[in-house]
């Protein structure tokens, strides 16, 4: 079994880490979250939990204090490029 953790795109909402599944496209999910944050709306996002089970999370643009969108682009600031 290959380790996908290094290539997973993630959403970190108020410290909780969620993995984006391969579909839908991460760019569309990021746009949906950004729109909710900009407009004080709610984004319903299908994600995977730490055990890779499919769940849905609701992100409220009015109440969430932080959202990190990790697109898994390399190299990371803490990693040297090769």
ABEGO torsion letter per residue (X at the ends): XBBAAAABBBBBBGGBBBBBBAOBBAAAAAAAAAAAAAAGBBBBBBBBBAAGBBBBBBBBAAABABBBBBAGBOBBAABBBX
